[in-house]
Amino acid sequence: MSSTLALIFIGVAVLFILGIKFLSSPKTARYGNLLAAAGMVVAFFATIPLMQLHEWNLNCTLMAVGIVIGLVIGAIGAYSVKMTAMPQMVAAFNGLGGGSAALVASLEFLRRSHSLEGVAVSAAVPMLFATLIGSLSFSGSIIAFLKLEGKFERPHTFPGQNFLNGLVLLVIRGLGGWLTFNASGSNSATAFVVMFVLALAFGVAMVMPIGGADMPVVISLLNSFTGLAVAGDGFVINNLSMIVAGTLVGSSGTLLTLLMCKAMNRPVTNVLFGAFGSGGGSQAAAGGVAGTVKPIQADEAALLLSYAQRVVIVPGYGMAVAQAQHSVRELSDELGKRGVEVQFAIHPVAGRMPGHMNVLLAEANVPYDQLQEMEAINPSMDRVDVCLVIGANDVVNPAAREEKSSPIYGMPIIEADHAKTVIVMKRSMAKGFAGIENHLFYKDNTRMLFGDAKASLNALVAAVKAS
């Protein structure tokens, strides 16, 4: 590699790092995306000289066709996919990235294993690693996509599942170890294909037992897997930008996974192997809820909101399903005109992907300074006149603080119950993904506004305007 290309790749690395840095704030996230995209474009064109293409051939044509197809699909996806379906698109694109990384490593391994040069141990390790992690990320992301689409949100388990998964993983590791030192053997291709298929199956088996409520953690974890697979490819084909980009994605995805698990007060192992949300054993914890449910009508709720000094809105997945983010913004604006201080309390794992609520509210142009993280809003919740909970469930459930036998006990929550009045907007009294009753619904200061979130919010806006 020439010194000029090396300097270009260093510049690309800087763009990637700055892109991730800017993603840390909603105010600069858009610029972060643009910077990272610019770095990827530069990296692509800088890689062309490394291919040593002396003339246009069939491979060049195939690459050009692939680039055009990818650009078209990406553009259509970016413009046509609704913000409420963004988690599904993230899962799908992440899976495609993992699958691509696995294919690059696989083809390079098979090519070298059948060539005169053979496969050195130092080269076999990153190729096998990228193949395993990339294929696992591909199949796991497809299952995550289907779960987000509502095909099978609940965990799917069977007796001895963890034992069987562990056995499959041992076989994969055994085949990988054998191939590391026998990459050019007569049976290496067969062993490699078996390992590849088992890795795909393991990705499915790993995600199937995980409930829909844990999909933010799963998406983040699979994203880190894809990053590590890309970094492995970078070592294989000696591409510095892939190593840097993959390492950044892998490390940031891992840190985000750990932070979200901390926000739920659960270890990663519990997310992956606990079948959280299956309902087993959680009903006993729900049986002793005291109090009665007190419904409220939209006009009554509008009066409470209009004459409040401070209102905190807690968005949840129900808001996303109803595509009610624009109605939420309209309600916030109407209350603001009346001198009401409005803030939005964001739980780290609300929704179906990291930052899901932030993305939806940003689409509705909710001012960034109105968004407050859980740790920032909780200390002052007792000074809130009205807390409006829209489609959130487990992230505001006081059982996490009050019920030691609850499966969510110890999980940090938005302490909505500390507000003077709580209005919860839900379609019904259905339980959340944890499978337990929400103690908040039965509190003396809670009122339930039943109905579709968007329709209820539109009714609230109309009533506030009329008040």
C-alpha positions in Angstrom: 0.0 0.0 0.0 1.4 3.4 -0.9 1.9 6.2 1.6 -0.8 8.2 -0.1 -3.4 5.5 0.3 -2.4 5.0 3.9 -3.0 8.7 4.6 -6.4 8.5 2.9 -7.4 5.5 5.0 -6.3 7.4 8.2 -8.5 10.3 7.1 -11.3 7.8 6.6 -10.8 6.5 10.1 -11.1 10.0 11.4 -14.4 10.5 9.6 -15.7 7.3 11.0 -14.7 8.3 14.6 -16.2 11.8 14.2 -19.4 10.3 12.8 -19.8 8.1 15.9 -19.0 11.0 18.1 -21.7 13.2 16.5 -24.2 10.3 16.9 -24.0 10.8 20.7 -26.4 13.7 20.5 -29.7 14.1 18.6 -28.7 17.6 17.6 -25.6 16.4 15.7 -26.7 12.8 14.8 -27.6 13.8 11.2 -24.2 15.3 10.6 -22.6 12.2 12.1 -24.4 10.0 9.6 -23.3 12.3 6.7 -19.7 12.2 7.9 -19.6 8.4 8.2 -21.3 8.1 4.8 -18.7 10.4 3.3 -15.9 8.3 4.9 -17.4 5.2 3.4 -17.5 6.8 -0.1 -13.9 7.8 0.2 -12.9 4.4 1.4 -14.6 2.7 -1.5 -12.8 4.8 -4.2 -9.5 4.4 -2.3 -9.9 0.6 -2.4 -10.1 0.5 -6.2 -6.4 0.9 -6.7 -5.7 -2.0 -4.4 -7.7 -4.3 -6.7 -5.0 -3.9 -9.4 -7.6 -3.8 -12.2 -5.6 -3.3 -15.4 -8.6 -3.6 -17.8 -12.4 -3.8 -17.6 -13.5 -7.4 -17.3 -16.5 -9.5 -16.1 -15.6 -8.9 -12.5 -15.7 -5.1 -13.0 -19.1 -5.4 -14.6 -20.5 -7.5 -11.7 -19.2 -5.0 -9.2 -20.7 -2.1 -11.1 -24.1 -3.9 -11.3 -23.9 -4.8 -7.6 -23.2 -1.2 -6.7 -26.1 0.1 -8.7 -28.5 -2.4 -7.3 -27.3 -1.6 -3.7 -27.7 2.1 -4.3 -31.2 1.7 -5.7 -32.4 -0.6 -2.9 -30.8 1.6 -0.2 -32.4 4.8 -1.6 -35.8 3.2 -2.0 -35.6 1.9 1.6 -34.5 5.2 3.0 -37.3 7.1 1.3 -40.2 4.6 1.5 -39.8 2.9 4.9 -41.8 4.5 7.6 -40.1 5.6 10.8 -42.1 3.1 12.8 -40.6 0.4 10.7 -37.0 1.6 11.1 -36.1 -1.2 13.6 -37.0 -3.8 11.0 -34.9 -2.0 8.4 -32.0 -1.7 10.8 -32.2 -5.5 11.5 -32.5 -6.3 7.7 -29.5 -4.1 6.7 -27.4 -5.4 9.6 -28.2 -8.9 8.5 -27.2 -8.1 4.9 -23.9 -6.6 6.2 -23.1 -9.7 8.2 -24.0 -12.0 5.4 -21.8 -10.0 3.0 -18.9 -10.2 5.4 -19.4 -13.9 5.8 -19.4 -14.4 2.0 -16.2 -12.4 1.5 -14.4 -14.4 4.1 -15.8 -17.7 2.8 -14.9 -17.1 -0.8 -11.4 -16.0 0.1 -10.9 -19.1 2.3 -12.1 -21.5 -0.4 -10.0 -19.8 -3.0 -6.8 -20.0 -1.0 -7.5 -23.5 0.2 -7.5 -24.7 -3.4 -4.6 -22.7 -4.6 -0.9 -23.5 -4.5 -0.2 -20.9 -1.8 -2.6 -22.6 0.7 -3.9 -20.9 3.8 -1.5 -20.0 6.6 -2.8 -20.3 10.2 -2.5 -16.5 10.7 -4.8 -16.0 7.7 -7.2 -18.8 8.5 -8.1 -17.4 11.9 -9.6 -14.1 10.7 -11.3 -15.8 7.7 -13.0 -18.4 9.8 -13.9 -15.9 12.5 -15.5 -13.5 10.0 -17.4 -16.4 8.4 -18.8 -17.6 11.7 -19.7 -14.3 13.2 -21.0 -12.9 9.9 -23.3 -15.9 9.1 -24.5 -15.9 12.7 -25.4 -12.2 12.5 -27.1 -12.8 9.1 -29.5 -15.5 10.3 -30.0 -14.0 13.7 -30.9 -10.6 12.1 -33.4 -12.2 9.9 -35.2 -13.8 12.9 -35.0 -10.4 14.7 -36.6 -8.8 11.6 -39.5 -11.3 11.7 -40.0 -10.8 15.4 -40.1 -7.1 14.9 -42.7 -7.6 12.2 -44.8 -9.4 14.8 -44.5 -12.9 13.2 -43.5 -14.5 16.5 -42.7 -11.9 19.2 -42.8 -14.3 22.2 -39.9 -16.5 23.0 -39.9 -20.0 21.4 -38.3 -22.5 23.7 -38.2 -26.2 24.3 -36.7 -28.4 27.0 -32.9 -28.8 26.6 -32.7 -25.9 24.2 -29.6 -24.3 25.8 -27.9 -27.7 26.0 -28.5 -28.3 22.3 -27.3 -24.8 21.4 -24.2 -25.4 23.4 -23.5 -28.7 21.6 -23.9 -27.0 18.2 -21.5 -24.3 19.3 -19.0 -26.9 20.4 -19.2 -28.6 17.1 -18.7 -25.3 15.3 -15.7 -24.5 17.4 -14.3 -28.0 16.8 -14.6 -27.7 13.0 -13.1 -24.2 13.1 -10.1 -25.4 15.1 -9.6 -28.3 12.7 -9.9 -26.1 9.6 -7.3 -23.6 11.1 -4.6 -26.2 10.8 -6.0 -28.3 7.9 -7.3 -25.6 5.5 -5.8 -27.2 2.5 -6.8 -30.8 3.4 -8.9 -33.0 1.1 -12.0 -32.6 3.3 -11.6 -29.0 4.1 -14.3 -27.7 1.8 -16.9 -30.2 3.2 -16.0 -29.3 6.7 -16.1 -25.6 5.9 -19.6 -25.9 4.4 -20.9 -27.9 7.4 -19.5 -25.2 9.7 -21.1 -22.5 7.7 -24.5 -24.1 7.8 -24.2 -24.8 11.5 -23.3 -21.2 12.1 -26.4 -20.1 10.3 -28.6 -22.5 12.3 -27.0 -21.3 15.5 -27.9 -17.7 14.7 -31.6 -18.8 14.4 -31.4 -20.9 17.5 -29.8 -18.0 19.5 -32.5 -15.4 18.7 -35.7 -17.6 18.7 -35.8 -17.9 22.5 -35.5 -14.1 22.9 -38.7 -12.1 23.3 -39.7 -9.1 21.3 -39.1 -6.8 24.3 -35.4 -7.6 24.2 -35.0 -6.9 20.5 -33.1 -3.6 21.2 -30.4 -5.5 23.0 -30.4 -8.2 20.3 -30.1 -5.7 17.4 -27.2 -4.0 19.2 -25.4 -7.3 19.8 -25.9 -8.5 16.3 -24.7 -5.1 15.0 -21.5 -5.6 17.0 -21.1 -9.1 15.5 -21.4 -7.6 12.0 -18.7 -5.0 12.8 -16.3 -7.7 14.1 -16.9 -9.8 10.9 -16.1 -6.8 8.8 -12.9 -6.2 10.8 -12.0 -9.8 10.2 -12.5 -9.3 6.5 -10.2 -6.3 6.7 -7.4 -8.4 8.1 -8.0 -11.0 5.4 -7.8 -8.7 2.4 -5.5 -6.1 4.0 -8.0 -3.2 4.0 -7.3 -0.7 6.8 -10.6 1.1 6.4 -12.6 -2.1 7.0 -10.5 -2.9 10.0 -11.2 0.5 11.5 -14.9 0.6 10.6 -15.5 -2.9 11.8 -13.7 -2.4 15.1 -15.6 0.9 15.8 -18.9 -0.8 15.1 -18.0 -3.9 17.1 -16.8 -2.0 20.1 -19.6 0.6 20.1 -22.2 -2.1 19.6 -20.8 -4.1 22.5 -20.8 -1.1 24.8 -24.3 -0.2 23.8 -25.5 -3.7 24.5 -23.9 -3.6 28.0 -25.5 -0.2 28.7 -28.9 -1.4 27.7 -28.6 -4.5 29.9 -27.6 -2.2 32.7 -30.7 -0.1 32.1 -32.8 -3.2 32.5 -30.7 -4.5 35.5 -30.2 -7.8 33.7 -27.0 -9.5 32.5 -26.5 -10.3 28.9 -26.7 -14.0 29.6 -30.2 -13.5 31.0 -31.3 -11.7 27.7 -29.8 -14.4 25.5 -30.8 -17.5 27.6 -33.5 -16.4 29.9 -36.5 -16.5 27.5 -37.7 -13.2 29.1 -41.4 -12.5 28.3 -42.5 -16.2 28.0 -44.8 -15.7 30.9 -43.5 -18.6 32.9 -43.6 -17.9 36.6 -44.5 -14.2 36.2 -48.2 -14.5 36.8 -47.7 -15.3 40.4 -46.1 -11.9 40.9 -49.0 -10.2 39.2 -51.8 -11.6 41.4 -51.5 -9.3 44.4 -52.0 -5.9 42.7 -54.1 -3.7 44.9 -56.4 -0.9 43.8 -58.9 -0.2 41.1 -58.6 1.1 37.5 -60.1 4.6 37.1 -60.9 5.5 33.4 -60.9 9.1 32.2 -62.3 10.7 29.1 -60.4 12.9 26.6 -62.1 16.1 27.6 -61.3 15.5 31.3 -57.7 14.7 30.5 -57.4 17.8 28.3 -58.5 20.0 31.2 -55.8 18.5 33.5 -53.2 19.0 30.9 -54.3 22.6 30.0 -54.2 23.8 33.6 -50.9 22.1 34.5 -47.7 24.0 35.0 -45.4 21.0 34.1 -46.2 18.0 31.9 -43.9 15.0 31.2 -44.7 12.7 28.3 -43.4 9.2 28.4 -43.5 7.6 24.9 -43.5 3.9 24.3 -43.9 1.3 21.7 -47.7 1.9 21.6 -47.0 5.4 20.2 -44.8 3.9 17.5 -47.5 1.3 16.5 -50.1 4.0 16.3 -47.7 6.3 14.3 -48.8 9.0 16.7 -45.5 10.9 17.0 -46.8 13.9 15.0 -50.0 14.0 17.1 -47.8 14.1 20.2 -45.8 17.0 18.8 -49.1 18.9 18.0 -50.3 18.3 21.6 -47.0 19.5 23.0 -47.2 22.7 20.9 -50.7 23.4 22.0 -49.8 23.0 25.6 -46.7 25.2 25.1 -48.9 28.0 23.7 -50.7 27.9 27.1 -47.5 28.3 29.1 -47.2 24.7 30.1 -43.7 23.3 30.4 -43.6 20.1 28.4 -40.8 17.5 28.5 -40.3 14.0 27.1 -38.9 11.3 29.3 -37.0 8.7 27.3 -36.2 5.2 28.7 -33.1 3.6 27.2 -34.9 0.5 26.0 -38.3 2.0 25.1 -39.3 0.7 21.7 -37.7 -1.9 19.4 -34.2 -0.5 18.8 -31.7 1.7 20.6 -32.9 5.3 20.4 -36.2 4.3 18.9 -38.2 7.0 20.7 -35.6 9.6 19.9 -35.8 8.8 16.2 -39.6 9.0 16.1 -39.8 12.3 18.0 -37.0 13.7 15.8 -39.1 12.8 12.7 -41.9 14.8 14.3 -39.5 17.7 14.9 -39.8 17.7 18.6 -37.2 20.1 20.0 -34.1 18.3 21.2 -34.0 20.3 24.5 -37.4 18.8 25.4 -36.0 15.3 25.4 -34.8 14.1 28.8 -33.1 10.9 29.7 -34.4 8.7 32.5 -31.7 9.6 35.0 -32.2 13.3 34.4 -36.0 13.4 34.7 -36.6 11.0 37.7 -35.3 13.3 40.5 -37.9 15.9 39.7 -40.9 13.7 38.8 -42.6 14.5 42.2 -42.8 18.1 40.9 -44.7 17.1 37.7 -48.4 18.0 37.6 -49.3 15.5 34.9 -47.4 12.6 33.5 -48.8 11.4 30.2 -47.8 7.8 29.4 -48.3 6.8 25.7 -48.1 3.1 25.1 -45.3 2.4 27.5 -45.7 -0.4 30.0 -42.8 -2.2 31.6 -40.5 0.9 31.6 -42.9 2.7 34.0 -44.0 -0.3 36.1 -43.5 0.4 39.8 -43.3 -3.4 40.3 -39.6 -3.0 39.4 -39.2 -1.0 42.6 -41.9 -2.5 44.9 -42.3 -6.2 44.1 -39.2 -8.3 44.9 -40.8 -11.4 43.2 -41.4 -9.6 39.9 -39.2 -10.6 37.0 -38.4 -6.9 36.4 -37.5 -6.1 40.0 -34.4 -3.9 40.2 -34.9 -2.6 36.6 -34.5 1.2 36.5 -37.8 2.8 35.4 -39.2 6.2 34.7 -40.9 7.0 38.0 -44.1 8.2 36.4 -46.1 7.2 39.6 -44.3 10.0 41.5 -46.2 12.6 39.4 -49.2 14.3 41.0 -51.5 12.9 38.2 -50.7 10.1 35.7 -52.7 9.6 32.6 -52.0 6.3 30.8 -53.0 5.9 27.2 -53.5 2.2 26.2 -55.8 0.2 24.0 -56.6 -2.2 26.8 -55.3 -3.6 30.1 -53.1 -6.1 28.2 -49.8 -6.9 29.9 -46.4 -5.8 28.6 -43.7 -8.1 27.3 -42.7 -9.0 30.8 -46.0 -10.8 31.1 -47.0 -9.1 34.4 -49.6 -6.5 35.5 -48.5 -2.9 35.6 -48.9 -1.6 39.2 -49.0 1.9 37.8 -52.5 1.3 36.4 -53.9 0.7 39.9 -52.3 3.7 41.6 -54.7 6.3 43.3 -53.2 9.0 41.1 -53.5 7.2 37.8 -56.3 7.6 35.2 -56.6 5.3 32.1 -57.5 6.8 28.8 -58.4 3.8 26.6 -58.2 3.7 22.8 -55.9 4.0 19.9 -53.1 6.3 20.8 -53.3 8.4 17.7 -57.1 8.8 17.9 -56.9 9.6 21.6 -54.2 12.2 21.1 -56.2 13.8 18.3 -59.1 14.0 20.7 -56.9 15.5 23.3 -55.6 18.2 20.9 -59.1 19.1 19.9 -60.2 19.4 23.5 -57.2 21.4 24.5 -57.8 23.8 21.6 -61.4 24.2 22.7 -60.5 24.7 26.4 
